[in-house]
């Protein structure tokens, strides 16, 4: 929660005071008129399909002490500050707040997949020793990260911030606002390739996080991802690099994992010492996420007893590898988002988890640009390679997954394409059996979680 005088805020946002007292103290920031709580300041943001200035009527302004606007409004608040651009003002104020709390060290996390899970895992470990916070939900963009920064109160040892991007320069901006001293890049894959045109450009965009570090800071990289070598050339001299992965050159090497009744058991080797670890999570991809988090935590002097305690019962954010059992049927709800890498990871998990029939329910992978058709066909082939028993798809692009699966040897009677999610739920209710394992996955725009919600309701 921020607390500054009007004069400090006006200076921080490069604004002009239209009404109000420079000496008045203001607390808290809001950007949504639907969720006003105890915040004194409302920043009127604009988007492609909305302008918050339009909602600033007398009734709303009555509940606010201050507003920050970038064009004239009919009524004024007690304190009204005008700026050139309200989005930039939000970012400038967050940058100002972070500079006023230099003792709070920010850990920045980015990657094509696994960044949210890595954030959640690292939080569970670090809280064993430190006062730590993390950004909530999907607050990982140019609006979400500043809103997260405002939660700093100065008592935190570490603040973990996930950073998303879809264009070059976005991570650079988020890092400039939050000033991270530790950076994690989970991996580089084909997410957002529609906007960035190539995986190499995606790597450059992720690498902006490394470029933000200074001498003595820590960079944690995936040894098994080929782009990690590139990142070494981006940072300034004196940055400390540590690697995690299965590869022999990794500083924190994952070895000999196996699925157990509730989760996984595996070994992590560091400095020729072998540590046996247990977690409630499933899937090889989550071993990468855990290893990334353990690398940071161990470098911050969290001991192995605390690490073991932190990863034993991890709580991930919703819609991410959420495994539940209903009437003897296991359902993997990984419906938050999808790209080729995360889709393969989820299918590998479906194959490995214990059960009789393995059923994949897949939707479109969006934002893949010119490679979208080819990547969906590759997933169809991968499904056959993983010996998945039954495939249900929905969406125009996902239809290519079904077609490719049949072309690569999957029986036609084991593949079904349905255009309606309700029809999928109805079909599953009639056909799933005890000990089946279901995977539900697709891009955010597909809202695949509605299939699970329908199942639960019925």
N, C-alpha and C positions, 0 to 999 in steps of 0.2 A: 504493500500500500504506500503510494507516494504521499508526501506532505511538503508542499512548497508555497512560498508567497506568490501572489499574482505577478509581482515584478520578476521573480526568478523564472516563472513559466513563460512570460512574454519574451524574455531574453532567450530562453532555451529554444523556443519555436520560431524565433525571428519574426515575431508578430507585432501587432499594433493594438493597444487597449482602446476599445470603443466605448465601454462602460465599465464602471467598477473602481475599486480601491486597490492600488498597487501593494498595500501592506496586508491585505486580507490573505489568510491562509486557506489553501484548498487541499482536499484529500481525495485520492481515488480517481480512476479514469473509466469511462464507459464509452462504448461505440454502438450500443444497441438499445434503442428506446424501449424494446420489449422486455429487457432484463435490467432495468434500473434498480439498484439496491441502495447502498450508502455512499455511492460515488458523488463527488461534488462537480466533476468536470465531464462534460459530454463533448466528444470530438465528432463532428459531422462528416463522416466519410462518404465518398462517392464510388460507385461501381459501374459496371456496364449496364446494369438494369435497375439501379436504384440511386437515390440521392437523399442522404439522411437529413439534409437541410429542409426537405419537404415535410418532414414529420415534426419540425420544431414549432408546434402551435403553443398557444397560451398555457394549456393544461400541462404539457410536457415541461415547458420552461419554468413553470411554477415549482416543479420538483427538483430543479437544478440550480446550483449556485453559479455555475459558469458553463459557457459554451465556447468552443473553438470552431470558427467557420472560415470558409474561403470565398464566400460571396454573400451579398446582403440577404437578410431575412426580415420578415415583416415585423416580428417582435424581438425585443432584446431580453437577455437574461440579466441577472444582477451583475455578473461579470461576463463581458463579451470580448473575445479576442479574435481579431481577424488576421489570417495568414494567407500566403500565396497558394498553398496546397495542404489540405488537412491530412492527407496520408503521410506527407513528408513531416508535418508537424508531429504526428504520432511517433514517427521514427526518431525525430530529433529529441523529443521529450524522453523517450526510452534511453537513448544514447546518453543524455544528460544524467538520468537517474543511475545508470550503470557506472558512469564516471564518479558519481558521488558515493558509490559502494565498491571501491577497488579491492577490498579485502575478500569479497565474495568471488570465488574462482568459478568461471563458467567452463563446462565441458560441452563442446559442440559435437553433434553426431549427424553424419549424413551418409547416404548410400542408396543404391537403387532398390534394395530390399533389406529388411531386417533392422532398420534404424529405430523404429518404435519399440520392437521387442528388446533390442540392445539397451535402449534407454530405460525400459522397465526393469530389466535384469540388473543393470548397473545401480539403479536406485535401491533395489532390494539388498544389494551387497554393501553399498556405501553407508546405508543407514545403520548398519551394524556398529559403525564407529563414529560417523560424522553427522552433523546437522545438514541435511541435504534436501533439495526440492527438485522437481522436474516439471517440464511443461506438460499441460494436460491435453488429452484428446489429440486433435489434429492442429493445434495452434503452433504450426511450424513454418508459417510463411511470413510475408512482409507486414501483415497485420497481426498474426498470432504471436510471433516472436516478441515484438514490442509489448503486447499485452502481458506476455509472460514475464518480461523484464520488470514490469511494474509490481510484480508479486515479491520482488526482493525487498526484505526489510532490514538487511544488514547483519542478521544473526546467523545466516547460512555459511557453512564452510564451502559447500559446492552447490552449483545449480546446473542441472543437466538439461540441455536444450537441443531438441531435435530440429534439424534444418532441412526443409524440403526445397525443391527448385524445379522449374520447368524451362528456364532460360539462363544463358550465360549472364553473370553479374549478380544474380540473386543471392547466392551464398556469400559473395563478397559483401553485399549490403548487410545481410544478417550478421555476419561476423564483425563488421564495423560497428554495428549497434551493440552487440553483446560482448565483444572483446574476449573470445575464448582463449584459455591458456592450455587446454588439452583438446585434441581433435581426434575423433574416430571416423574412419571411412570404412563402412562394413563391406562394401563391394561396389563394382561398377557393372551395370548390365544395360538392357535396352529400354528401360523406363523413360518416358518422355522423348523418345527418339523422333517423334513427329515434329516437335518444336526445335530440336537440336541437330537433326539430320544425320548424326553419326555417333557411334559409341565413343569415339575419340573426343568429340565435343562434350559428351556427357562426363567423361573423365576430367576434362579441363574444368567443367563447371563444378564438379565435386572437389577438385584440387584447389579451388579458391579458399577452402577452409584451411588447407595447409599453408597457403600463402599469407594467411592472417596471423600465423604464429610468429613468435619472436624467439630469440636466442634463449635457451633454457627451457622452452615449452616442450610438451610431449605430443607426439603424433603416433597413433596406434592404427596399424594397417593390416589388411588381409594378405598374408603371404602367398596364398594360393590364387589371388586375382592378379592377372598380368599387368594391370595398370598401376599396381602399387609401386613398381619401380619408377614410373613416371613421377610420382609424387615426391620422391627424394630430390628431384631436380627443381622443384617448385619452391621449397622452403628456404629460408635464409640459414646461414651457417650457425651451428650451435643448437639446432633443434634435436631433441632426443627421439629416436625412432625405435618403436617396438612392434614386432609382428606376431600375429596369431594365425593358426591354421593347422592343416594336416601335414604340410610339406616339411621336409627335413630341416630346412633353414629357418623355420619359425622359432621365435624366442619362446613362445608359449605353444607347445605342440600337442594337439589332440591325438589320442591314441586309444585303440581297443574299446570302442563303445558298444554297448548292447542295450536292447530294450528290456526293461524289467516290468513287474506288474503295474507299477504306477510311475512311469517315466523312463529315465535312462541312467545307466552307470557308465562312467568313462574315466580315463586317466588323462591328466594334463602334466606334461613334462616341462619343467623350467629349471635351468642351470643344473642339468643332469639329475634332478630330483623328480620323483614320480609321485603325483598326488592323486588319490582315488576320490572321485566326486560323484555325488548322486543328485539328480534333479527330477522334479515332477514334469518337466517338459518332454516332448517327443520330437524326433526328427533331426537329421544330420544338420540341416540349416540352423537349428537352434543351438547346436554345439558351437557353430561359428559365432553366434550372437553371445553365448555364454563366455566363450574364450575371449572375445573382444572386451567384454565387461570385466572379466577377471584380470586381464592384462592391465587395464587402467587401475582397478582397485589395488592390485598387488604393488603397482608402482607408486601408489599413494599410501603404502604401508599398512594396508588392511591385511591382517594375518590370515593364514590358511584356515584356521578354525572359524573365523568370521566369514570367510568366503564360502566355506561349506554350509554354514548356517544360512547365508543369504540366498544360495541357489536351490536350497532344498524344497521350498514351497514358493515358487515365483508366481506372482499375479500379473498376467499380461493385460494390456489394454483390450477392450472388447473387439470382437470380430477377427481376432488374430490367433490362429492355431488353437482356438477354443474347443477343447475336446470334452464332450459330455456323453453320458450314456442314458438312453431313455428306453425302458422296457427291453433291455438286452441288446439294443442297437446303438453302436458308437457313431457319433456324428462329429466330424471335424469341421467346425465353422471358421473358415479362413476367408471370409467374404469381404474384408475391408477394401482390398484392392488386388490387382493382378498385373504382372508383366511376365515375359517369357521365363525369367530366372525364378521368380517366386512361384510361378505355376509348376515348374519342374520340381521345385523343392516340396511343394504340397503333394504332388503326385507320388514322389518318393516316400513321403511320410505315409500316405495312404497304403502304399505297397508294404511298408515295413511294419505297420501297426498290426497287432494280433486281431484276427477275425476270420470269418469264412469268406463271404463274397465281398469284394472291394468294388464300390460303386462311386464313380466320379460324376458330379453334377456341375457342369462348367458353363460360364457365360463368357461374353466377349472380353478380350484384352484390348483396351482402348489406348489412344495416343501413340500408336506405333507407325503412323505415317505410311510410307511406301512399302514397308516390310510387313505390314499387318497380315496380308494373306499368307505369305510364306511362313511367318511365325506361328500362325494358327495351325497350318498343315504340319509343322514340326511337332507341335504338341500332340496331334493325333498319332503321329508315328511313335512319339515317346510313350504314350499310353499303352500301345501294343508292346513296346519293349519292357514296360514295367508289369506286364501281365495283369492289367486291371480287368476285372470280370465284366463290368457293365458300365456303359457311358451314356449319360443324358446331357444334351447341350441345349442352350437357348441363346438366341441372338443371331444376327446375320453373319457375323464373323465366326462365331462358335460353330456354326453349321459346317464350316470347313474342317473343324476338328473332327467331327463325326465322319465326314466324307473321307478324310485322310486315314482315320483309324480303320475303316473298312478296307480301303485300298491297300493298307499295310498288313492285312490279315485278320482283323477282328471280325467275328461273325456278325452278319447283318442283324440277326435277332438279339444281339447284345448291345446294340446301339439304337438310341432313340433321340430325335430332335423335336422339341416342343417349343412353340412360340410363346406360350403363356405360362407364367410361373405358377399360377394356380393349378394348371393342368399337371405340372411336374409334381406338386404336392399331392394331388389326387392320385396320380400314378404310383407314387412312392407308398402312399397309405395302403394301396391295394396289393403291392408287390414286395415290399421289404419284409425281411424275416429276422428273427432273433439271431444274433451274432454277425449280422451284416455290419460293414463299416462304410459310412458315407462321407464323402468330401464335398463341401459346397464352396465354390470359389469363382470369382469374376471381378472385373474392374468396379470401382466405386459406383460409376454411373449405372451399372446393371442392377444394383440393390439386391444381390442374391440372398441376403439374409431373410428376405421376405418368405423364401421357400421354407426355411427353418421355422420361422414364426408361424406360418400356416400349419406346419406339421405339429408343432407344440399345441396350437389352439385346437387341433382336431384329435 
